[in-house]
């Protein structure tokens, strides 16, 4: 899943992966629902965290 992305993704890539806007992405990061960390001014999000978020929040 998401083989085209590096192991660490940016907010823009998070938006692509989840098909959400930047406001929602920052909300998920600030709330801790999607874990990440700051590298200077940039958020870095482990790809595995995004996959885990999808799996835990899917309605399948």
VOBA-1610 file (N, C-alpha, C; in pm, whole numbers, padded with zeros to 5 digits, always signed):
BEGIN
Unk+00085-00118+00000Unk+00000+00000+00000Unk+00090+00124+00000Unk+00062+00216-00088Unk+00137+00341-00099Unk+00285+00318-00129Unk+00315+00225-00217Unk+00454+00194-00251Unk+00526+00311-00317Unk+00452+00403-00376Unk+00514+00515-00446Unk+00564+00624-00350Unk+00532+00613-00222Unk+00573+00711-00123Unk+00693+00661-00043Unk+00775+00756+00002Unk+00888+00723+00090Unk+00836+00679+00226Unk+00925+00631+00312Unk+00886+00587+00446Unk+00837+00703+00532Unk+00883+00824+00506Unk+00836+00944+00575Unk+00768+01033+00472Unk+00648+01080+00504Unk+00573+01163+00410Unk+00551+01301+00467Unk+00523+01395+00379Unk+00496+01533+00417Unk+00346+01554+00430Unk+00307+01672+00472Unk+00165+01704+00484Unk+00098+01698+00347Unk+00165+01748+00244Unk+00107+01742+00110Unk+00082+01597+00067Unk+00177+01510+00096Unk+00160+01369+00060Unk+00051+01304+00145Unk+00044+01342+00273Unk-00064+01293+00360Unk-00200+01329+00300Unk-00211+01452+00252Unk-00336+01496+00189Unk-00370+01411+00067Unk-00269+01379-00015Unk-00292+01294-00131Unk-00336+01154-00088Unk-00268+01100+00011Unk-00295+00962+00054Unk-00436+00948+00111Unk-00479+01046+00190Unk-00609+01039+00255Unk-00718+01112+00177Unk-00678+01181+00071Unk-00771+01262-00010Unk-00847+01361+00078Unk-00766+01438+00153Unk-00821+01541+00242Unk-00749+01672+00215Unk-00803+01780+00268Unk-00740+01910+00256Unk-00636+01932+00365Unk-00559+02039+00349Unk-00453+02068+00445Unk-00508+02100+00583Unk-00620+02169+00592Unk-00677+02201+00724Unk-00709+02073+00801Unk-00768+01976+00735Unk-00800+01848+00799Unk-00672+01773+00835Unk-00572+01778+00750Unk-00445+01711+00778Unk-00381+01769+00904Unk-00375+01900+00914Unk-00316+01963+01033Unk-00399+01934+01158Unk-00530+01925+01142Unk-00618+01891+01255Unk-00586+01749+01306Unk-00569+01654+01213Unk-00534+01517+01251Unk-00398+01512+01322Unk-00303+01591+01274Unk-00170+01592+01335Unk-00172+01657+01473Unk-00239+01771+01484Unk-00245+01841+01614Unk-00319+01760+01718Unk-00423+01686+01678Unk-00501+01607+01772Unk-00431+01477+01811Unk-00330+01439+01736Unk-00260+01314+01764Unk-00324+01192+01699Unk-00430+01213+01622Unk-00494+01099+01554Unk-00402+01040+01449Unk-00319+01125+01390Unk-00212+01082+01301Unk-00083+01134+01362Unk+00008+01044+01394Unk+00132+01085+01460Unk+00236+01133+01361Unk+00310+01231+01404Unk+00418+01284+01323Unk+00506+01371+01409Unk+00606+01432+01349Unk+00694+01521+01423Unk+00740+01634+01332Unk+00786+01740+01395Unk+00836+01856+01321Unk+00983+01836+01288Unk+01021+01866+01166Unk+01160+01873+01125Unk+01180+02017+01080Unk+01211+02103+01177Unk+01210+02246+01148Unk+01066+02291+01137Unk+01029+02345+01022Unk+00891+02389+01000Unk+00806+02280+00936Unk+00868+02173+00890Unk+00795+02068+00818Unk+00750+01957+00911Unk+00629+01910+00889Unk+00581+01790+00956Unk+00633+01670+00878Unk+00678+01570+00948Unk+00717+01443+00887Unk+00630+01335+00950Unk+00567+01254+00866Unk+00473+01153+00913Unk+00519+01017+00861Unk+00541+00920+00950Unk+00576+00786+00902Unk+00462+00726+00820Unk+00496+00669+00707Unk+00396+00609+00619Unk+00316+00501+00692Unk+00382+00425+00779Unk+00314+00320+00854Unk+00205+00377+00944Unk+00225+00498+00995Unk+00124+00563+01079Unk+00000+00594+00996Unk+00021+00638+00873Unk-00092+00670+00784Unk-00169+00541+00752Unk-00097+00435+00721Unk-00162+00307+00691Unk-00240+00257+00811Unk-00181+00268+00930Unk-00248+00227+01053Unk-00374+00310+01076Unk-00366+00439+01051Unk-00483+00527+01067Unk-00595+00482+00973Unk-00561+00450+00851Unk-00662+00404+00754Unk-00725+00273+00800Unk-00642+00180+00842Unk-00693+00049+00884Unk-00782+00060+01008Unk-00746+00145+01101Unk-00823+00161+01225Unk-00953+00240+01205Unk-00959+00321+01099Unk-01075+00406+01078Unk-01160+00366+00959Unk-01126+00253+00896Unk-01207+00210+00782Unk-01335+00145+00835Unk-01436+00151+00755Unk-01567+00098+00796Unk-01594-00037+00731Unk-01488-00107+00700Unk-01502-00239+00637Unk-01518-00344+00743
//
